[in-house]
Amino acid sequence: MLPLRPAAAAALLWLACAAASAGAADAPAADPELEQMRDRLATRLPEVRRDDIVRSAAPGLFEVRAEHTIGYVTADGRFLLSGSLVDIDSGERITERRLNEDRLQTVRQLEPGAIVFAPMLPSSWITVFTDVDCEYCRLLHREVPKLNAQGIGVRYLFFSKYGSPSKAFDRARVVWCQNDQRSSLDVGLSSGIVPSRKPGCDNDPVQRHYQAAADLGIRGTPATILPDGSLYYGYAKAETLIEEIRKRNAEAAKFSGQPNTAP
């Protein structure tokens, strides 16, 4: 290996120092007060993960998230507040936004097991917890072509108010286990007819769908997670849903500074 010339060696040394400085600059600054609060709550609220204790938007309050719920702890670690935090100046519903973010994070983890009805290039997505035995779910399914025509993709997950085990749970597993899941769900939601169970399908994600819905506090169907993460219960015509999506997206964009991408 040839020895480096002095100029080249100096350049390499400068680059190494610059990279180290950049890495240090990118690293998050330590927050001693936050770490002290996490230490304090580790014994008082052991069910809360350390990373789920963060500073809130309100001075003097720390946000605590557990089991898809959000509370606030005072700076002395003594008082736990339950309720919605609202910025009076801007009108932003801060707790609602954080819960919406939590819902989106939860359903994103279920996307590989969703049954999808979508246009070629969807501009936005909704996630619908559905039940083939639910009359309002069937009515909502009739609106899906209109939603797709407006660029909205639909991801279906399964849930029933009857929980599991139940007839609805078994029928959902049958639908998911078909070779053509889309056609099977389409027929099931159109006519209530579900084919016989396909043998050898024991790793379906339906139980995970049910558990996620229960964890999110969903109690009935159809339950729709809109693009901003907000929860919309029940049947609505496509036009109503589209208008709701536009409204929620506009509100989210107002406070995030991001452009509104509503259909």
Beta strands, then each sheet from edge to edge (+ up, - down):
strand 1: 53-55
strand 2: 61-66
strand 3: 69-74
strand 4: 80-82
strand 5: 115-117
strand 6: 124-130
strand 7: 152-158
strand 8: 223-225
strand 9: 231-233
sheet 1: 1+ 2- 3+ 4-
sheet 2: 5+ 7- 6- 8+ 9-
end
